[in-house]
Every structure is written in structure tokens, then in C-alpha cells.
Amino acid sequence: MSKRNILYYSGAFFLNLVIISIIFAYAGLVPFGSNNFLSSDLGTQYLTFLTELRRQLVSGNFHLYLFSQSLGDNFFPVISYYLLSPFNLLLVLFSPKGVPAAANIIIMLKISTMGVAMAYFLKEYFQKNIVANYMFTIAYSFCGFVASYFYDLMWLDALIMLPLVAVGVMHVVKEQKYVLYYFSILLAIIFNYYLGYMLCIFSVCFFIYLSLENNLFQTNGKWRVIRNYLVTSILAGFSSAVVLVPTLVGMLKTAKTSFDVLNYLPSARFGLEALTELGIGGNTFDQRLEHGPSVFMTSTILILVIAFFVSDRISNKDKWYSTLLIGTLLVSMFVTTFNTVWHMFQNPAGFPFRNSFIFSFACIFIAYKAFDSGVFHDAGTIIKSTCLAGILVCIGYSTEWLLPRIIEELGFGTPNRQYDGRYFWLSIVCIIISGLILLALNRNRKFLSIIILMITFEVIANFNSVISTAGFGNQLVYRAEFAKEDAILKNVKDRSHLGHRIIVSKSGLNKAFPEKYNNYNDPILFNINGVSLYSSTLNQDTLTMMHNLGYYSLNVRRVSYFGGTNLTNALLGVYYRVRQWDNHYYVEENYNAPTLGFLVSPDVYGFKMYSKRALDNQDRLWQSLSGNSYEYLKNASVNSMQQANVKNKTLYTYQLTTRASGPMYFYVSPMNYDKAKIYVNGKEVKTSSINVYSAATLRLGHFKKNTRVEVKILTNKSLDLNPEYFQSLDQKAFLESLRNFRSNSLKITSDLNHDTVRGTIDVQKDSPLLLSIPYDNGWNAYVDGKKVKLHKVVDNLMAIDLKTGHHKVVLNYQVPGLKLGWIISAVSVGMFFSFNYLRKKKEA
């Protein structure tokens, strides 16, 4: 590489690095301050998964099954969706408590690398490595998508790969060279298959565009090029099977496979209000779950794009081809049907229009073509384009402002005025100034540096519109609280027996987060066997089973520890509960719980759960495990129920008499505890540090048999005179059965961190061994070295049959589809190189 090229690419990298450093420094973010972006998915999901990846990289202990993922689950879908970026290797340079800082550094480096990738595309397409290129590298690297979603750092790799894919397609069309295209598509899919899939669709659009531009379809060799392009594309896709096949198998077990016909209806996704996205501050962090396409590209680029279609310097043919490219990408966002297809046939749950960066890339590319054609030499074209740019932004803000007011005046509702009028005026001023600078550029090329400064100002301002509305965490507090909790949990883990679970119900980490921290992923964060999880890869069957047992779930991505009872905690092997209160950690030892495996009655094979009957499910389950019909959970006797209206809610007063000595539980589905108030004998029951918006089992207290209890419930929900709402656990009978299960537990000897469970057990009579591990066909069970059948029981747990005697039990996990994926990938890579060799030999 020549010195000129080295300086050119270094300039693109360090210019971006300086800009993102200014943005982070202004916000006081690490490494320039103590603030950290512990908000949204970065704080609740990625931080945890990055910490686990760092743990595995540093220890060299790579395992693809985590018992810290709820009750245990395949870790491969998490790896493939969140963790395959090569930038994540930098995690080894940081301590576990420094991972939030590492995430900031990785974001900065990825954005800087985007500039290099875009600079490469511009140089290859336009055959120029000039300072003017930086106008467009900056606009691309800090486009609306990056400003809106930079904290979803695993998506940023796609913006690095997009220009490389574009260059690869260009090499295919112009030079019939296929290697770069093959590897760019392959790596794009591997780094993040979700946005990699979108880049595959883009490659088809760009291939058609370049083919039209280069008159490929009029040549005699068009079918050969099209065939070779399709073969290369297919082989690149199959070569990524090592990631795609096991991921597909894992994701089929989540709720992401659900089908909704409304997602395929040809309806409009947005209106004219989306034009606000063309200006600065088009959306904020508060609007991250629902907003228009993030297509901000700076005023200069917007004017140049419009000028491309206005100017007489551009041929009509070029305008038509560009309209086809941009129009296709725009329609794919506007029409629900196509938008769903772009998002892997699923409507995004928040963070909409995840393909908007591709539209921005196409617009920036067209803007460069306009600039390269010298449209700024025509004053009339620039003036007209500047006016049109201003009109578009005005239409967007007028729609955003005017329509809600009309709706309010007509009495149809109160609008949610989330727009900031100051950004409207800033956008208009920037459009006018950018237009004037472009006019001045015609007289003096020195104004090029002023344009770059103007573009830099706009991207900083737009980025700040997102950051300024987000809350920041504190890295210093996070480090201190992480170290404290890590030490406590290591001690608890050392004290506990292998094969038990630990619940963290309240964490000191909450002090470091700007939002409410609900401890969902603490088990992964601190490498303990837990119960809860927050992940897009959450196993749907596990979620349904736990929900039917009374555990709280906000949505298909979350399951909480809250809702557990003495009985379910014992079933799942929960031995300790850890919580922080008043800056001190408290460790509660639990219930003499058995390990993850214990002998039960054969009745377990016939047990089925019912929806919305958690306490009934628990009682019948314990009967099935024990092999009897004893009523472990007894309905309270309802002596009376009274109703009264209080501030548009209903106050229900229940007079109860307990029928067993032990804890009393309350369960109604659905039940919003966050909006309700519950009092037991005049004292309010605190539901949880978690906001419980739907069904979950609630502990009301511990009472002796035949005790009178008054329960008052203030709620919007309609309740009945139903004794099944209130049930007491017969503590004595329960503990007797529990001692039996504990004495017949699997003595686990492995640390559960090597995709293997090993243990020994003495069996007095032929019995099933219940394993409180979610059923997964990746598990293979061996008893005394012989493979045995795994049965699916209790809706989604496992069991094996054991004969009388002493046994060694081994469970080994292999990621379903991984071996097949390796085979397909190896064969496909071999086929590509053979295909490329034969193609070259034939054309020689």
C-alpha cells in the first residue's frame, strides 16, 4: 500500500475517532469521564453477554451451554447474535468490572473503522482518494442509524461490512472477480447474521443497479456473470452454515417464530412526519422503541442528493437507475410487507427500521456522484436543492406539530409532543448555511474544509440529540458494586453444593444504572446457576413452564425469579437467596433443596400443567413427584368478601381462615401488582423491587393453621369469591417429602462449566431421576457408560429411568446443528475455491 493510501485511510479512521471522542467527552462518557451508557439493551443484555465472553476468553474454558441462562440453555444463539464481532477480542484487556468501559472503547473503534470502510468504497468506485471523500465518510459513519442505535454495538459491524460488500459487488460486475464479494458476504453473516441477512438483500439491489449502470444486461456474457454472482452468493451463504444452522435450531425454540398476518399486510409504516428524520434531532433516546426511519445524513448530503435529480449535469439514465435503487430501499421501509421481509420475516420489537443504514449509504453514494459531477458549479441547482431540502424538513415538522393539534382539537386524544422545536430551527439554519457553503465552493475550493467542519458539527449535534435524552450509569460505582457483589457470590458459590441454584433478588449494581435494574442477568454476569434471564434467545418452552409455575414474565424475552415459592424453589434446586439492603448483603439459606437431579415417582410422566393455574399446578406437580394424592397446598376458607369503590378502583376485603401451617400464597392471572395495593392484616405487602404487570405468585406471609387473616386488595381487576386465590403450604408435610428428595439427590461432581453434568446416586428402587434442566435434544445421557433415553417431563424438564443400585450418571451437551453446520461450511468453502479455480482456468 502506497504512503498516500496509508495517509488517506488513516485520515478517515482518526477523523472519526476525534469526532466520536468529542461526542463522548462532551457527555462525560468513559474513557473521558465516569459516565457510562448502561441504558437500554447495552446495560441489560450486551454488558452481561460481553462479561461472559470475556470470562471464557480469559479462562480458555469455552462452553456452549450455560446454566446461568435461566434454568440452563444453549449459549450458541447468544454468541451468534451478540458476540461474534472480532472487536470483542479486546475484552481480554479489561477486568470484569471494566467491561462497560470496554464496550465504549469498542463502539468508538467500530465507528472509526466505518470511516475506513467507506473511504475504501469511495476510492474503489470513484478512483479518487482525496480529502473531499471525508465529507462522505463522516456522513456515513455518523448517519441517523448510528446515532440512534450505537449502543446496540453488535449491529455496528454491518456498517463496516456494507461498503466492502458494495465493493465486492462492483468487482463482480466490472471485473468478474468474486473473492472479495464472497468473503465480505460470508463475514457479514458470521459477525451478525441478522443484519448480514439484510446485506444479502442489499447486494442483489446493488448488483442490479451496477449492472444497469454498466450495461451488463446488454452484453453477451450477462448470463455467465449473473450465474457466477448467484453461485458465489449461495456458496457464501452455505459457508456460514456453521453459524446459521445451530442458530436456526436454537432460535426455533424462541418466541421469534410466531406468525402475525398483520405484519404482511401492505400498509404504510410511516407518514410525512418521518421527514423530520432528515434534520438534526429527528428522534431521541426516549423514542427508541417507536420512530420513523433514522435516515439523517447531514444537510450537505441532503442538498447534494436532491441536486443529483435536479441538475442537468446528470443524465436521465443515471437518474432513473438511482431512483430505482433509492426507491426500492425506501419502499422496503414504507410498506409493512417488505419491511417485515427485510427484518427476517418478523416485526421488530422496538428499534424499528433496522435497515435504514442501507438507505443512508445509497443516498450518500448518490450525493457523491452529484458532487463528483460538479453540481455545485450550478448556482441555480444548489439554490433550488437547498430550498427543497428546507421544504421537506418543514413538511415533516408541520405534520409532527399540526396533525396532533388537530386531533386534540377534535377531541380524539391528547398528543404526545416528543419533538423539540429547537432542532427544527437548527436544521433549517444548517440547511441554509450548507447551501451557501456549496455555492461558495464553486468560487474557492478552500471552502471544502468549511463543509467538512459543517458536516462534523451536524453529526455531533444529531448524536447529542440522542445522548442528551438518555440516562448515564456511573463506571466508578459500577466497579465498586461489581467487586462487592462478585466477592459475596463467590463466597456463596463456594459454600453451596455443586448443582444448586442461587437467586439474586436485589443488587447493589442498581446504584450504577440510570434505569431500574432488575437483576435478570445477574446469574450470567457473576457466573452462578440462577433462574432469571433477559435475552432475545429465551427458550419459549422454558418461559411457558415457569410462567405456569407462577414465575413473573414481562414479555417473551424476560423471565424473573419473582413468583417462586418454597415448593418451586425446591423443585429447581434454589439453595441461596442473596439481596442487598442498606449497603449490606444478606444471604438466606434455603429450604434444604435437592440438587438439579433427584429421584421421583413414575407419576411424573403423566403430569401436565394448566395455563393460569400456578398454585394448582404446583400442588399437583408435588403430588406427582411424591407419588401420592396429599394436598400440599390447601385453599384458605373464605369467610366473607366485601367490595367498596375507592378512587375509581375496587377495594376487596377478604376474611380468611388458613387450613395449614406455613406460608400463604396469592395467585390470580392476570394481576397487575404495580397498580394494585395489597394489605394483610392492615400491613401493605411489598410485591417486589420489580414492577410486576401481570401474573405472578405472591407470598402473603407465614401463618399457623386455623388463623384468621384479613386480606385487602385495591385494584382495577374484577375479583371473585374464589378460595383458590389464597393457598397455604402445609409446611410439615412439604418438608417431609423434601427430605426424601434431598436424600435421594444426584451427588454432582462437575462444576457445570464444561457442557457436562457428572454425578453419582444410590437408588433403593427403580425410579425416574428428575433433572431440573430444560429439555433439549442436544443433551445425551449415560448411566454407567451406557446411553439411556431422556424423557421430556413437567412440560420442559428432563428425566431418565434408573434401576436399583449405585450409578454414575453423565450428561453431555452438543449444540444441535453445529456438527452439520461445520460439514456444510467446509464443503461450501471447498466448492467456492474449486469453482473460482475452474472459472479462472476456463476464462484463461
Protein Blocks (a to p, Z undefined) as FASTA:
>chain_A
ZZklmmmmmmmmmmmmmmmmmmmmmnopafkbmbdcfehjllmmmmmmmmmmmmmmmnop
acfbdfkgojbpcfklmmmmmmmpfklmmmmmpcfklmmmmmmmmmmmmmmmmmmmmmmm
mmmmnopacfklmmmmmmmmmgmklmmmmmmmmlmmmmmmmmmmmmmmmmmmmnopaklm
mmmmmmmmmmommlmmmmmmmmmmmmmmmmmmnommmpmklmmmmmmmmmmmmmmmmmmm
mmmmmmmmmmmmmmklpccfklmcccdfbdfklmmmmpghkbcfklmmoccddfbgbjkl
mmmmmmmmmpmkbcfklmmmmmmmmmmmmmmmmpmklmmmmnoopaceejihkllmmmmm
mmmmmmmmmmmnopmmpmklmmmmmmmmmmmmmmmmmmmmmmmmmmmmnonaccddfbcf
klmmmmmmmmmmmmmmmmmmmmomklmmmmmmmmmmmmmmmmmmmmmmpccddfklmmmm
mmmmmmmmmmmmmmpcghiacddfbdfklmmpmbdcehlmmmmmnopacfbdcdfkbcfk
lmmmmmmnopacfblmbccfehpafklmmmnopabdcddeehiacdddehhiacfbdcdd
fklmmgccdehilklmmmmmmmmmnopabdfbacdddfbdcdddeehiacdddddddfbe
cddddddddddfklpccdeehiacdfbfcdcfbdcdddfbdcdehiacddddddfbdcdd
dfklpccddfklmmmmmmmmmmmcccdfbehlnopacdddddfbdcddddfbdcdfkbcc
deehiacddddeehiaccddddedddddddddddehklmmmmmmmmmmmmmmmmmmmmmm
mmZZ
